[in-house]
């Protein structure tokens, strides 16, 4: 009997590139406001605005665009031009239209595991944007369930597992965000695999829970089948 009744994957920067599009848009945003403030100050104020707006706009590109516009108005004391606002909107539109590029090894890993485990996709953000990326990724057929949530918390994971009839100890979450993909899942008594990505939004940063039961780290997703084989073998030897 397999150790896990379901293996769930985060989407952005776990299965495909995402944060680099935010980084590029933020670089353009700095250049747009460069004659008003320093790059560091612009970054700080934008992050503060994003945090303030999270309860209202949630996560995703549209929320990011609204926060950029609000920050631009504040930092220019209302002097920003309509043309500059249009530049911010165009940057957001380009992010929404960007090609979905899978990370190395993802396609083979997901396809291989789909034959052995029930797979889930759990992602947060704007519903339409996430649905579009999932469809364009080519990975949708491998997932038995797709969940697009407004936030990832211990409570939301608990409700999701209860709805699907999955016991926490039989659940494994794989993702690149300690704050969203790892810590809330471990708090439920489930298992989690942290796969770091080279770019991480400051809001998602947290201390690695080294030594905590059920916590694993992998350098890249291609190592996941090997980890699962090791865990299943350990269960056989213990039985």
N, C-alpha and C positions, 0 to 999 in steps of 0.2 A: 504493500500500500504506500502510495506516495506521501511524502511529508506535507505537501501543500495541496489544498483544494482549489486554490487560485493564486496566480502570479499576476500582479498588476504593475503597469509601467506608467511613469510620468511621460509626458510628451515633449514639451519644449526643452531643448538642450539635454534631453535624455535619448530621444529617438531622432530628433532633427534639430538643425541650427535655428536659434531664435535670438539669443541675447545680443549677438553681433549686429543685428538689425537695429536694436535699441541703441547700441553704442554708436553706430554710424549716424543715426538721427540726432543723438545728443551732441555729437561732434559738429553737425551742421547748426544745431541750436546755439552752441557756444559761439560759432563764427558769426551768427546772425546778431548776437548781442555783444560782440567783442568790443565795440566802441562805447558801451555803457558800463561794463563790469569785467572783472577778471574771470578767467575760466573756472577757477576753484569756487568763487563766490556764486557763479551761475549754477554750477553743479549742486552746491549745498542748498541753494534756494529751490531748485527744481525738485530735489529729493524731499525737502520739507513739504513742498506743495503736494507731491505724490502721496506722502504719508497722511497728510491732512485730508486728501480726497478719497483715500481708500474706502472709507465707510460709505461714501456717496456714489463713486464711480466704479469701484471694484478694480479688477486687474485687466490688463490687456492693452492693445495698441490705442484704442479709442480713448481710454482713460488717460493714457500717457500723453496723447495729443492735447486733450483738454488741460492737463496739468502744465504742459509746455506753453500753451496759449495764456493761461492764467499767470504763470511765472513771468512771461514776456511782458504782459501788461503791467504787472507789479514793478518789475525791475526797470522799466522805461517810464514809470509814472504815467502810464496811459499814452505815451508818445509813439508807441510802435505803430507802423503804418499798416494799412490793409494789405499791401503787397507782401509785407513780412509775415503777416498772419497767414496769407495764402501759401507762403513757403513752408510754414509749419504743417499746414493741412496737406500739402503735396508730399511732404516727407512721410506723414502717416499713411497716406494712400499707397505710397511705394512700399511701405512695410507690409501692408495688407495684401499687396499684389506679388510680393516676393516669392520666388520659387521655393518649394519645400525640398530642402536638401538633407537627406538622411545622413546621420553620422556613420562613420566607418564601422562596418561589421553589423549594423543594426538589422538590415534586411535578412541576412542569413540567420542571425541569432533568433529573431522573432519567428521566422518561418519554421525553424527547427524546433523551437520550444512549443509551438502551437500544436504539434503532433503528440506531445507528451503531457501537457498541462492545459487546463482552462485558463486563457489569458484575458486580462482586463486592461483597459486604458482609462486612467484617472487623471484628468487635467483640469486646471482652473483657468478662468479668463472669460473673454467675450464669447458667447455661444456661437454666433455666426462665424467668427474668425476661426475658432477651434474646429468647428464642424468642417469648414472649408479645408483647413490644413490636413485634417485626418483623411478626408476624401482624396486629396491630391497626393498624399504620402504613398498610397498604394498598400498600406499596411492594414487597412480596415478589415479585410476578410479574415485576418488572423485573430481578431479579438472577439471573444464571445460576448463581452459587455463593454460598452463605452459610456463613461460617466464624465460629464462636464459640470464642474461644481463652481460655486462662487468663491469658495475658500476651502483650504485644506487644514482642518483642525482635528483634534482627537474626537470631538463630538461628531463631526461630519463623516469621518472614517467609520466611527462606530455605527452610525445610522446606516451608512452604505452597506457595511458587512451584515448588519441585521436584516436589511431588506433582501439581500441575496442569500441569506441563510448560511453565512460562512463564519465559522468560529475564528476568533483572532489568532489563536495558536496554529491555525491551518492556513494562514494568509501571509504572503510575502509581497512587499512593495519595493519597487526598484526606481530610483530617481537620483537627480543631481542636486536637489535642494535639501539641506539638512533641516531647515525650518519647516518646509511643507511636506516633504516626502518621507522623512526619516523619523524625526522626533515624535510627531503625533502618532505614528504607527507603533513605535516601540512602547509608547505610553499605554497602548491598548493590550500589550502582551503579544503582539504580532512580531514578525521578522521584517527586516529592511536591509536593502543593499544600496549603499551609497556609491555612486559612480561620479566622481568630481568632473566638472567641466571647466574649461580654461577661463570662461567669463561667468561671473555670478553677480546678480543684482545684490546690492548691499542689504536690502531688506530680507533676503533669503539666507544670509550668513548666520552661522551658529557654531558652537563648539562641538567638535566631533565626540560622540559618546563612546569612546574607545573602551573596550572591555565589557560593554553592556550586553546582556544576553540577547541573542537574536540580531545583533548588529554585525554587518559585514561590509567590507570595502573592496572595490575592484577598480583597477586602473582604466578599464574600458569594458563596454558591454559584451564584447566577444568572449570574455572570460566567464560569463554567467553560466553557460551550460556546464563548464567544468566544476564550478562551485556547487551547483545543484547535484551533480553526480557524486561529489564528495559527501555532501550532506545525506543523500539517499543511501550511500554505502555505509556511512556511520550508523544510520538507523538499522540497516540490515544486520550489522555486526552486534548491535546492542540488543537485538531482539532474540 
